[in-house]
Amino acid sequence: MTRITDAKSSAICSWFNPRDGNTTRIGVFPTTGSRSFTPPDANDWVLVLDSQAANLGVPGGKNL
């Protein structure tokens, strides 16, 4: 988490499903320390960590 550079010290965390292009937002977390993330199921998922201040759109353009 400490590698995310953000003015608000926060990261928006999501799971991206490459099979259907949908994104599931996990939440907003501080960019300090370490954190474990568990995928929603045993299929392929991509963990996406974005700076909250960057105000980027959801990966894949679809949000669940």
Phi and psi restraints in degrees (range 20) as a CNS / XPLOR table:
assign (resid 1 and name C) (resid 2 and name N)
       (resid 2 and name CA) (resid 2 and name C) 1.0 -68.8 20.0 2
assign (resid 2 and name N) (resid 2 and name CA)
       (resid 2 and name C) (resid 3 and name N) 1.0 -11.8 20.0 2
assign (resid 2 and name C) (resid 3 and name N)
       (resid 3 and name CA) (resid 3 and name C) 1.0 -83.7 20.0 2
assign (resid 3 and name N) (resid 3 and name CA)
       (resid 3 and name C) (resid 4 and name N) 1.0 -9.1 20.0 2
assign (resid 3 and name C) (resid 4 and name N)
       (resid 4 and name CA) (resid 4 and name C) 1.0 -83.1 20.0 2
assign (resid 4 and name N) (resid 4 and name CA)
       (resid 4 and name C) (resid 5 and name N) 1.0 119.4 20.0 2
assign (resid 4 and name C) (resid 5 and name N)
       (resid 5 and name CA) (resid 5 and name C) 1.0 -94.9 20.0 2
assign (resid 5 and name N) (resid 5 and name CA)
       (resid 5 and name C) (resid 6 and name N) 1.0 121.3 20.0 2
assign (resid 5 and name C) (resid 6 and name N)
       (resid 6 and name CA) (resid 6 and name C) 1.0 -150.9 20.0 2
assign (resid 6 and name N) (resid 6 and name CA)
       (resid 6 and name C) (resid 7 and name N) 1.0 133.8 20.0 2
assign (resid 6 and name C) (resid 7 and name N)
       (resid 7 and name CA) (resid 7 and name C) 1.0 -60.9 20.0 2
assign (resid 7 and name N) (resid 7 and name CA)
       (resid 7 and name C) (resid 8 and name N) 1.0 -31.2 20.0 2
assign (resid 7 and name C) (resid 8 and name N)
       (resid 8 and name CA) (resid 8 and name C) 1.0 -93.4 20.0 2
assign (resid 8 and name N) (resid 8 and name CA)
       (resid 8 and name C) (resid 9 and name N) 1.0 0.9 20.0 2
assign (resid 8 and name C) (resid 9 and name N)
       (resid 9 and name CA) (resid 9 and name C) 1.0 56.1 20.0 2
assign (resid 9 and name N) (resid 9 and name CA)
       (resid 9 and name C) (resid 10 and name N) 1.0 39.5 20.0 2
assign (resid 9 and name C) (resid 10 and name N)
       (resid 10 and name CA) (resid 10 and name C) 1.0 -135.3 20.0 2
assign (resid 10 and name N) (resid 10 and name CA)
       (resid 10 and name C) (resid 11 and name N) 1.0 146.6 20.0 2
assign (resid 10 and name C) (resid 11 and name N)
       (resid 11 and name CA) (resid 11 and name C) 1.0 -123.9 20.0 2
assign (resid 11 and name N) (resid 11 and name CA)
       (resid 11 and name C) (resid 12 and name N) 1.0 135.8 20.0 2
assign (resid 11 and name C) (resid 12 and name N)
       (resid 12 and name CA) (resid 12 and name C) 1.0 -88.0 20.0 2
assign (resid 12 and name N) (resid 12 and name CA)
       (resid 12 and name C) (resid 13 and name N) 1.0 124.9 20.0 2
assign (resid 12 and name C) (resid 13 and name N)
       (resid 13 and name CA) (resid 13 and name C) 1.0 -115.4 20.0 2
assign (resid 13 and name N) (resid 13 and name CA)
       (resid 13 and name C) (resid 14 and name N) 1.0 134.9 20.0 2
assign (resid 13 and name C) (resid 14 and name N)
       (resid 14 and name CA) (resid 14 and name C) 1.0 -144.1 20.0 2
assign (resid 14 and name N) (resid 14 and name CA)
       (resid 14 and name C) (resid 15 and name N) 1.0 158.0 20.0 2
assign (resid 14 and name C) (resid 15 and name N)
       (resid 15 and name CA) (resid 15 and name C) 1.0 -105.2 20.0 2
assign (resid 15 and name N) (resid 15 and name CA)
       (resid 15 and name C) (resid 16 and name N) 1.0 129.5 20.0 2
assign (resid 15 and name C) (resid 16 and name N)
       (resid 16 and name CA) (resid 16 and name C) 1.0 -106.4 20.0 2
assign (resid 16 and name N) (resid 16 and name CA)
       (resid 16 and name C) (resid 17 and name N) 1.0 129.5 20.0 2
assign (resid 16 and name C) (resid 17 and name N)
       (resid 17 and name CA) (resid 17 and name C) 1.0 -97.6 20.0 2
assign (resid 17 and name N) (resid 17 and name CA)
       (resid 17 and name C) (resid 18 and name N) 1.0 105.1 20.0 2
assign (resid 17 and name C) (resid 18 and name N)
       (resid 18 and name CA) (resid 18 and name C) 1.0 -70.1 20.0 2
assign (resid 18 and name N) (resid 18 and name CA)
       (resid 18 and name C) (resid 19 and name N) 1.0 -15.5 20.0 2
assign (resid 18 and name C) (resid 19 and name N)
       (resid 19 and name CA) (resid 19 and name C) 1.0 -72.2 20.0 2
assign (resid 19 and name N) (resid 19 and name CA)
       (resid 19 and name C) (resid 20 and name N) 1.0 -38.1 20.0 2
assign (resid 19 and name C) (resid 20 and name N)
       (resid 20 and name CA) (resid 20 and name C) 1.0 -124.5 20.0 2
assign (resid 20 and name N) (resid 20 and name CA)
       (resid 20 and name C) (resid 21 and name N) 1.0 -2.1 20.0 2
assign (resid 20 and name C) (resid 21 and name N)
       (resid 21 and name CA) (resid 21 and name C) 1.0 79.8 20.0 2
assign (resid 21 and name N) (resid 21 and name CA)
       (resid 21 and name C) (resid 22 and name N) 1.0 7.4 20.0 2
assign (resid 21 and name C) (resid 22 and name N)
       (resid 22 and name CA) (resid 22 and name C) 1.0 -86.8 20.0 2
assign (resid 22 and name N) (resid 22 and name CA)
       (resid 22 and name C) (resid 23 and name N) 1.0 152.0 20.0 2
assign (resid 22 and name C) (resid 23 and name N)
       (resid 23 and name CA) (resid 23 and name C) 1.0 -121.8 20.0 2
assign (resid 23 and name N) (resid 23 and name CA)
       (resid 23 and name C) (resid 24 and name N) 1.0 136.0 20.0 2
assign (resid 23 and name C) (resid 24 and name N)
       (resid 24 and name CA) (resid 24 and name C) 1.0 -114.8 20.0 2
assign (resid 24 and name N) (resid 24 and name CA)
       (resid 24 and name C) (resid 25 and name N) 1.0 116.4 20.0 2
assign (resid 24 and name C) (resid 25 and name N)
       (resid 25 and name CA) (resid 25 and name C) 1.0 -74.9 20.0 2
assign (resid 25 and name N) (resid 25 and name CA)
       (resid 25 and name C) (resid 26 and name N) 1.0 132.7 20.0 2
assign (resid 25 and name C) (resid 26 and name N)
       (resid 26 and name CA) (resid 26 and name C) 1.0 -89.1 20.0 2
assign (resid 26 and name N) (resid 26 and name CA)
       (resid 26 and name C) (resid 27 and name N) 1.0 -44.2 20.0 2
assign (resid 26 and name C) (resid 27 and name N)
       (resid 27 and name CA) (resid 27 and name C) 1.0 153.2 20.0 2
assign (resid 27 and name N) (resid 27 and name CA)
       (resid 27 and name C) (resid 28 and name N) 1.0 -171.8 20.0 2
assign (resid 27 and name C) (resid 28 and name N)
       (resid 28 and name CA) (resid 28 and name C) 1.0 -112.5 20.0 2
assign (resid 28 and name N) (resid 28 and name CA)
       (resid 28 and name C) (resid 29 and name N) 1.0 130.3 20.0 2
assign (resid 28 and name C) (resid 29 and name N)
       (resid 29 and name CA) (resid 29 and name C) 1.0 -131.8 20.0 2
assign (resid 29 and name N) (resid 29 and name CA)
       (resid 29 and name C) (resid 30 and name N) 1.0 152.6 20.0 2
assign (resid 29 and name C) (resid 30 and name N)
       (resid 30 and name CA) (resid 30 and name C) 1.0 -65.0 20.0 2
assign (resid 30 and name N) (resid 30 and name CA)
       (resid 30 and name C) (resid 31 and name N) 1.0 150.3 20.0 2
assign (resid 30 and name C) (resid 31 and name N)
       (resid 31 and name CA) (resid 31 and name C) 1.0 -92.9 20.0 2
assign (resid 31 and name N) (resid 31 and name CA)
       (resid 31 and name C) (resid 32 and name N) 1.0 38.6 20.0 2
assign (resid 31 and name C) (resid 32 and name N)
       (resid 32 and name CA) (resid 32 and name C) 1.0 -119.3 20.0 2
assign (resid 32 and name N) (resid 32 and name CA)
       (resid 32 and name C) (resid 33 and name N) 1.0 153.1 20.0 2
assign (resid 32 and name C) (resid 33 and name N)
       (resid 33 and name CA) (resid 33 and name C) 1.0 65.1 20.0 2
assign (resid 33 and name N) (resid 33 and name CA)
       (resid 33 and name C) (resid 34 and name N) 1.0 -155.8 20.0 2
assign (resid 33 and name C) (resid 34 and name N)
       (resid 34 and name CA) (resid 34 and name C) 1.0 -124.3 20.0 2
assign (resid 34 and name N) (resid 34 and name CA)
       (resid 34 and name C) (resid 35 and name N) 1.0 162.8 20.0 2
assign (resid 34 and name C) (resid 35 and name N)
       (resid 35 and name CA) (resid 35 and name C) 1.0 -152.2 20.0 2
assign (resid 35 and name N) (resid 35 and name CA)
       (resid 35 and name C) (resid 36 and name N) 1.0 145.4 20.0 2
assign (resid 35 and name C) (resid 36 and name N)
       (resid 36 and name CA) (resid 36 and name C) 1.0 -103.3 20.0 2
assign (resid 36 and name N) (resid 36 and name CA)
       (resid 36 and name C) (resid 37 and name N) 1.0 139.3 20.0 2
assign (resid 36 and name C) (resid 37 and name N)
       (resid 37 and name CA) (resid 37 and name C) 1.0 -123.5 20.0 2
assign (resid 37 and name N) (resid 37 and name CA)
       (resid 37 and name C) (resid 38 and name N) 1.0 135.2 20.0 2
assign (resid 37 and name C) (resid 38 and name N)
       (resid 38 and name CA) (resid 38 and name C) 1.0 -112.0 20.0 2
assign (resid 38 and name N) (resid 38 and name CA)
       (resid 38 and name C) (resid 39 and name N) 1.0 125.0 20.0 2
assign (resid 38 and name C) (resid 39 and name N)
       (resid 39 and name CA) (resid 39 and name C) 1.0 -62.0 20.0 2
assign (resid 39 and name N) (resid 39 and name CA)
       (resid 39 and name C) (resid 40 and name N) 1.0 155.8 20.0 2
assign (resid 39 and name C) (resid 40 and name N)
       (resid 40 and name CA) (resid 40 and name C) 1.0 -61.8 20.0 2
assign (resid 40 and name N) (resid 40 and name CA)
       (resid 40 and name C) (resid 41 and name N) 1.0 -30.0 20.0 2
assign (resid 40 and name C) (resid 41 and name N)
       (resid 41 and name CA) (resid 41 and name C) 1.0 -156.7 20.0 2
assign (resid 41 and name N) (resid 41 and name CA)
       (resid 41 and name C) (resid 42 and name N) 1.0 -170.9 20.0 2
assign (resid 41 and name C) (resid 42 and name N)
       (resid 42 and name CA) (resid 42 and name C) 1.0 -82.3 20.0 2
assign (resid 42 and name N) (resid 42 and name CA)
       (resid 42 and name C) (resid 43 and name N) 1.0 -2.2 20.0 2
assign (resid 42 and name C) (resid 43 and name N)
       (resid 43 and name CA) (resid 43 and name C) 1.0 -76.2 20.0 2
assign (resid 43 and name N) (resid 43 and name CA)
       (resid 43 and name C) (resid 44 and name N) 1.0 179.0 20.0 2
assign (resid 43 and name C) (resid 44 and name N)
       (resid 44 and name CA) (resid 44 and name C) 1.0 -72.9 20.0 2
assign (resid 44 and name N) (resid 44 and name CA)
       (resid 44 and name C) (resid 45 and name N) 1.0 131.6 20.0 2
assign (resid 44 and name C) (resid 45 and name N)
       (resid 45 and name CA) (resid 45 and name C) 1.0 -140.0 20.0 2
assign (resid 45 and name N) (resid 45 and name CA)
       (resid 45 and name C) (resid 46 and name N) 1.0 153.2 20.0 2
assign (resid 45 and name C) (resid 46 and name N)
       (resid 46 and name CA) (resid 46 and name C) 1.0 -118.0 20.0 2
assign (resid 46 and name N) (resid 46 and name CA)
       (resid 46 and name C) (resid 47 and name N) 1.0 123.1 20.0 2
assign (resid 46 and name C) (resid 47 and name N)
       (resid 47 and name CA) (resid 47 and name C) 1.0 -81.1 20.0 2
assign (resid 47 and name N) (resid 47 and name CA)
       (resid 47 and name C) (resid 48 and name N) 1.0 127.1 20.0 2
assign (resid 47 and name C) (resid 48 and name N)
       (resid 48 and name CA) (resid 48 and name C) 1.0 -118.0 20.0 2
assign (resid 48 and name N) (resid 48 and name CA)
       (resid 48 and name C) (resid 49 and name N) 1.0 123.1 20.0 2
assign (resid 48 and name C) (resid 49 and name N)
       (resid 49 and name CA) (resid 49 and name C) 1.0 -119.1 20.0 2
assign (resid 49 and name N) (resid 49 and name CA)
       (resid 49 and name C) (resid 50 and name N) 1.0 116.3 20.0 2
assign (resid 49 and name C) (resid 50 and name N)
       (resid 50 and name CA) (resid 50 and name C) 1.0 -121.0 20.0 2
assign (resid 50 and name N) (resid 50 and name CA)
       (resid 50 and name C) (resid 51 and name N) 1.0 146.6 20.0 2
assign (resid 50 and name C) (resid 51 and name N)
       (resid 51 and name CA) (resid 51 and name C) 1.0 -60.3 20.0 2
assign (resid 51 and name N) (resid 51 and name CA)
       (resid 51 and name C) (resid 52 and name N) 1.0 130.7 20.0 2
assign (resid 51 and name C) (resid 52 and name N)
       (resid 52 and name CA) (resid 52 and name C) 1.0 -65.2 20.0 2
assign (resid 52 and name N) (resid 52 and name CA)
       (resid 52 and name C) (resid 53 and name N) 1.0 -38.5 20.0 2
assign (resid 52 and name C) (resid 53 and name N)
       (resid 53 and name CA) (resid 53 and name C) 1.0 -67.4 20.0 2
assign (resid 53 and name N) (resid 53 and name CA)
       (resid 53 and name C) (resid 54 and name N) 1.0 -23.4 20.0 2
assign (resid 53 and name C) (resid 54 and name N)
       (resid 54 and name CA) (resid 54 and name C) 1.0 -68.6 20.0 2
assign (resid 54 and name N) (resid 54 and name CA)
       (resid 54 and name C) (resid 55 and name N) 1.0 -23.5 20.0 2
assign (resid 54 and name C) (resid 55 and name N)
       (resid 55 and name CA) (resid 55 and name C) 1.0 54.8 20.0 2
assign (resid 55 and name N) (resid 55 and name CA)
       (resid 55 and name C) (resid 56 and name N) 1.0 45.9 20.0 2
assign (resid 55 and name C) (resid 56 and name N)
       (resid 56 and name CA) (resid 56 and name C) 1.0 -78.9 20.0 2
assign (resid 56 and name N) (resid 56 and name CA)
       (resid 56 and name C) (resid 57 and name N) 1.0 154.7 20.0 2
assign (resid 56 and name C) (resid 57 and name N)
       (resid 57 and name CA) (resid 57 and name C) 1.0 -72.7 20.0 2
assign (resid 57 and name N) (resid 57 and name CA)
       (resid 57 and name C) (resid 58 and name N) 1.0 170.0 20.0 2
assign (resid 57 and name C) (resid 58 and name N)
       (resid 58 and name CA) (resid 58 and name C) 1.0 -70.3 20.0 2
assign (resid 58 and name N) (resid 58 and name CA)
       (resid 58 and name C) (resid 59 and name N) 1.0 143.6 20.0 2
assign (resid 58 and name C) (resid 59 and name N)
       (resid 59 and name CA) (resid 59 and name C) 1.0 -59.4 20.0 2
assign (resid 59 and name N) (resid 59 and name CA)
       (resid 59 and name C) (resid 60 and name N) 1.0 136.3 20.0 2
assign (resid 59 and name C) (resid 60 and name N)
       (resid 60 and name CA) (resid 60 and name C) 1.0 80.2 20.0 2
assign (resid 60 and name N) (resid 60 and name CA)
       (resid 60 and name C) (resid 61 and name N) 1.0 -13.8 20.0 2
assign (resid 60 and name C) (resid 61 and name N)
       (resid 61 and name CA) (resid 61 and name C) 1.0 80.9 20.0 2
assign (resid 61 and name N) (resid 61 and name CA)
       (resid 61 and name C) (resid 62 and name N) 1.0 -2.7 20.0 2
assign (resid 61 and name C) (resid 62 and name N)
       (resid 62 and name CA) (resid 62 and name C) 1.0 -116.8 20.0 2
assign (resid 62 and name N) (resid 62 and name CA)
       (resid 62 and name C) (resid 63 and name N) 1.0 135.7 20.0 2
assign (resid 62 and name C) (resid 63 and name N)
       (resid 63 and name CA) (resid 63 and name C) 1.0 -122.1 20.0 2
assign (resid 63 and name N) (resid 63 and name CA)
       (resid 63 and name C) (resid 64 and name N) 1.0 134.7 20.0 2
